[in-house]
Amino acid sequence: MRILITGATGQVGRKVVENLKSDSSLEVIAAVRSKKKGESLGVQFVELDLDRIETFAPALQGIDRVFLMTGYTVDMMRQSKAFLDEAAKANVRHVVHLGACGDDEATVAHWVWHQLVERYIEWRGFSFTHLRPEQFMQNLLGYSGKPTVVNGVIEQYFGQARLSWVDCEDVAEVAAVSLRDAEAHNGQTYRMGYDAQSLNDVARILSEVIGQPFRYDSRPPEEFLAKVLAAGADPAYMNCVYQHYFAYAQGKIPHPDQVFDNFERLTGRKPVTWEAFAKKHADTFRAGFTRP
Ligand SMILES: NC(=O)c1ccc[n+]([C@@H]2O[C@H](COP(=O)([O-])OP(=O)(O)OC[C@H]3O[C@@H](n4cnc5c(N)ncnc54)[C@H](OP(=O)(O)O)[C@@H]3O)[C@@H](O)[C@H]2O)c1
């Protein structure tokens, strides 16, 4: 069983590789853009650049199952379609797709893009598992190359919304389970958000765990947009993120704090809570407190 992991150097993909690499019944192949990064993963790797179609066929040769993730760019639509077209030609059977938040009625643009990719996966005839994580807890470690906690202040843009959160490592574990046992997870959509907290609650939890006074500063979304664009992020994608902050703050996102009870059934353990996440990343949060 040969499994190709795209985004294998990213937050989620790297953990999917870690989850699967010790399973001797599987051949895990990391798809990477950089040889140097590939060598750090401890598994076979192949070159795959989603912007270079000529890299697809060699990477997909003999592959049975794929973990498909894309980065924070509107190019995800074009990249996913081209990749799936080539995967169909290569007789890939099962696709586990990393999507985003929301139910089928979602109207937030970048969530909808992911749902259109889901529909394309189905239309192309793959067996599939769709993952729909809510907010990554890792966003509070940093986002788009910038730290989120500066001098103990959590700078975010959600107003007073209460949000549903998930640890990327939990997302990766469900991806791994779905890749390993594709038949059991075929046709499933797993929404993933396991701890509902406002950012004031998160600040309180961090203060208790780290022993320093964290606080949430609800910043204007304009500040977010200026910051991420200056860091070189994709304007189309980030404009959608910018817009969705207003929707959250104005209460226009339905059930933003919805949590799900599928994780223990899928993995046999409890999902990570904010308290556990704060403990796991205590050093990073502590550094955030002293960051000027
Ligand atoms: N942040 C959230 O709260 C949240 C919530 C729900 C869903 N999501 C979804 O999660 C996904 C992002 O996951 P992540 O945080 O794990 O991403 P990430 O850490 O930013 O990693 C991106 C990965 O994609 C690779 N990549 C980027 N462009 C590529 C290209 N042209 N060809 C091949 N590989 C490419 C990167 O490789 P390099 O190492 O070479 O750059 C890296 O491995 C997005 O689709 C987002 O919508 C995020």
The ligand as a Tripos MOL2 file, in Angstrom:
@<TRIPOS>MOLECULE
LIG
   48    52     1     0     0
SMALL
NO_CHARGES

@<TRIPOS>ATOM
      1 N1         -5.2570   27.6430   10.1420 N.am      1 LIG1
      2 C1         -6.4580   27.1810   10.4130 C.2       1 LIG1
      3 O1         -7.0700   27.5110   11.4450 O.2       1 LIG1
      4 C2         -7.1180   26.2110    9.4710 C.ar      1 LIG1
      5 C3         -8.3750   25.7110    9.8290 C.ar      1 LIG1
      6 C4         -9.0100   24.8090    8.9720 C.ar      1 LIG1
      7 C5         -8.3850   24.4340    7.8020 C.ar      1 LIG1
      8 N2         -7.1470   24.9310    7.4720 N.ar      1 LIG1
      9 C6         -6.5440   24.5130    6.1880 C.3       1 LIG1
     10 O2         -5.2870   23.8990    6.4450 O.3       1 LIG1
     11 C7         -4.4880   24.0300    5.2760 C.3       1 LIG1
     12 C8         -3.1050   24.4790    5.6720 C.3       1 LIG1
     13 O3         -2.5340   23.4560    6.4680 O.3       1 LIG1
     14 P1         -1.1720   23.6970    7.2800 P.3       1 LIG1
     15 O4         -1.4110   24.7680    8.3010 O.co2     1 LIG1
     16 O5         -0.6530   22.3780    7.6940 O.co2     1 LIG1
     17 O6         -0.2490   24.3120    6.1430 O.3       1 LIG1
     18 P2          1.2420   24.8460    6.2940 P.3       1 LIG1
     19 O7          1.8490   24.4860    7.6100 O.co2     1 LIG1
     20 O8          1.2410   26.2800    5.8460 O.co2     1 LIG1
     21 O9          2.0080   23.9660    5.2000 O.3       1 LIG1
     22 C9          1.8100   24.1360    3.8440 C.3       1 LIG1
     23 C10         2.4120   22.9270    3.1610 C.3       1 LIG1
     24 O10         2.0760   22.9750    1.7690 O.3       1 LIG1
     25 C11         3.2750   22.9320    1.0170 C.3       1 LIG1
     26 N3          3.1020   23.7020   -0.1970 N.ar      1 LIG1
     27 C12         2.7830   25.0100   -0.3170 C.ar      1 LIG1
     28 N4          2.7290   25.3440   -1.6110 N.ar      1 LIG1
     29 C13         3.0220   24.2270   -2.3320 C.ar      1 LIG1
     30 C14         3.1580   23.9280   -3.7040 C.ar      1 LIG1
     31 N5          2.9910   24.8730   -4.6440 N.pl3     1 LIG1
     32 N6          3.4790   22.6840   -4.0650 N.ar      1 LIG1
     33 C15         3.6760   21.7230   -3.1400 C.ar      1 LIG1
     34 N7          3.5810   21.9260   -1.8260 N.ar      1 LIG1
     35 C16         3.2550   23.1810   -1.4160 C.ar      1 LIG1
     36 C17         4.3380   23.5310    1.9260 C.3       1 LIG1
     37 O11         5.6110   23.1260    1.4740 O.3       1 LIG1
     38 P3          6.9590   23.9840    1.7520 P.3       1 LIG1
     39 O12         7.5030   23.4790    3.0660 O.co2     1 LIG1
     40 O13         7.8210   23.6350    0.6040 O.co2     1 LIG1
     41 O14         6.5720   25.4270    1.7890 O.co2     1 LIG1
     42 C18         3.9290   22.9000    3.2500 C.3       1 LIG1
     43 O15         4.3700   21.5710    3.3190 O.3       1 LIG1
     44 C19        -5.1820   25.0340    4.3600 C.3       1 LIG1
     45 O16        -5.8040   24.3580    3.2960 O.3       1 LIG1
     46 C20        -6.2310   25.6630    5.2700 C.3       1 LIG1
     47 O17        -7.3780   26.0900    4.5650 O.3       1 LIG1
     48 C21        -6.5110   25.7920    8.2830 C.ar      1 LIG1
@<TRIPOS>BOND
     1     1     2 1
     2     2     3 2
     3     2     4 1
     4     4     5 ar
     5     4    48 ar
     6     5     6 ar
     7     6     7 ar
     8     7     8 ar
     9     8     9 1
    10     8    48 ar
    11     9    10 1
    12     9    46 1
    13    10    11 1
    14    11    12 1
    15    11    44 1
    16    12    13 1
    17    13    14 1
    18    14    15 2
    19    14    16 1
    20    14    17 1
    21    17    18 1
    22    18    19 2
    23    18    20 1
    24    18    21 1
    25    21    22 1
    26    22    23 1
    27    23    24 1
    28    23    42 1
    29    24    25 1
    30    25    26 1
    31    25    36 1
    32    26    27 ar
    33    26    35 ar
    34    27    28 ar
    35    28    29 ar
    36    29    30 ar
    37    29    35 ar
    38    30    31 1
    39    30    32 ar
    40    32    33 ar
    41    33    34 ar
    42    34    35 ar
    43    36    37 1
    44    36    42 1
    45    37    38 1
    46    38    39 2
    47    38    40 1
    48    38    41 1
    49    42    43 1
    50    44    45 1
    51    44    46 1
    52    46    47 1
@<TRIPOS>SUBSTRUCTURE
     1 LIG1         1 GROUP 0 **** ****
